[in-house]
Amino acid sequence: MNTQKIICLANSYKHNHRCMAGISLVSKKWVRLIGSKAQGCLTVQETCYEDGTEAALLDVFEAELGERCGSNGHPEDVFLADGPLLPVRRFDGARDSRFLADYLNKGPSVLGGAGDRVYARKFEKAAVERSLELIEPADLWWWIRDEDGKRKNRALFRLGHVSRTRYDLAVTDPVWLNQLNLLAAGIYPHALFFKHKAPRTLLTISLSEPFEGFHYKLVAGVVALPG
């Protein structure tokens, strides 16, 4: 076992449970936490502090980690030991924002490509370099649509103001989905959700588990930076 302090950058839906991920302040690397009660993810209870409050984005919490359990598609996975998470502080200072800036994807594409998915067979023989990354989107919009009675929530954005590629990715952040669920189907600018100027916003992008031959790119965290 080893004790780590982790910045929460995703606590998103995964089936009926949660996918929690962040950056360790000890190892300075991404980790995705895997529990003992639900395969490949955490139960809601496992994402909570002792008082029952779920860990929020930009919380720093302390956790006991076990063995690494990564796969070729999810190399960052590590087992979380039993017991509640321990809150440490909020990661919301100017120095904290500069720390996160060092982890921003400065490349031309999201998770190695311009599409919304990656072929699962690509990782059959070799591990992906990473399945989690932090980006600062440009020209961010939210697309809510109904397909055969089922609601779809998507993020539309570019990576850098000069990029011609517009990404269209599914959203799995529960807090942000609660905001989108208040609106009718349509396409909405990010600034609509704020009374004044929209804050600097980062997105945590995660690869899904393989589904029908693909790993899908998901917006697992919408991180609005204070100030």
Buried (B, 14 or more C-beta within 10 A) or exposed (E): EEEBBBBBBBBBBBEEBBBBBBBBBBEEEBBBBBBEEBEBBBBBEBBBBEEEEBBEBBBBBBBBBBEEEBBBBBBBBBBBBEEBBBBBEEBEEEEBBEBBBEBEBEEEEBBBEEBBBBEBEBBEEEEBEBBBBBBBBEBBBBBBEEEEEEEEBBBBBBBBEEBEBEBEBBBBBEBBBEBBEEEEEEEBEBEEBEEEEBEBBBBBBBBBBBEEEBBBBBBBBBBBBEE
